Amino acid sequence: MITLGITGNIGSGKSSVLNILRNMGVETYDLDNVAKDFYSTDDKIKEQVLATFPSVLSDDNHIDTKKLGKLVFKNLDKLDALQRIIWPEVKKFIYNKIEKNSNIIAFEGAVIIEAEWYKLFDFIWVIESSYKLSKKRVEKQRNLSETNFEIILNNQLKTDQVKNILNQDKINYSIINNNSDLNSLKKLIEKESKNFQYIGEK
């Protein structure tokens, strides 16, 4: 079995990489979406979040994720408090999925390095693209202002920092440059996939 973690800065194209792998028949998971699903599917997490952030309770007795996002967006202490609730559960989710898989499984997430989930995987792909192109993608795909794009980008680890962490922990990784079109990205992914598929066959 081969386990793969995919990460990179905002607008780098992580989701596109995951979609390409999914279309290739790989079992894939978006860890950002997994974390969001916990708010509505896991009563324990819901209770912890509401105990910590009571103002995010919606009129229909659910967690208002938009309110929660705004609450932690510019407040690192509140963000840290939320991450302490969510990250251990995401780690358990990853473990469970890996245990049930016998082929190739890929997980995509913006905080794979920060949360130290990268230690669970055989390979890490770090997706990177230019500032200009990342910003253009975000403007096209999300309703995000330039200021908020800058805030998110500045709070994320830079590629050199990620490389230092992965080198220090002796993790196999590739830097995938996504500065072209989708077809070019697909060719890069197909090439990289052959590398770890070959290793998995040994």
Summary of the structure (lengths in Angstrom):
residues: 202
radius of gyration: 17.4
end to end distance: 10.8
largest distance: 55.3
contacts: 593
relative contact order: 0.21
helix: 60%
strand: 15%
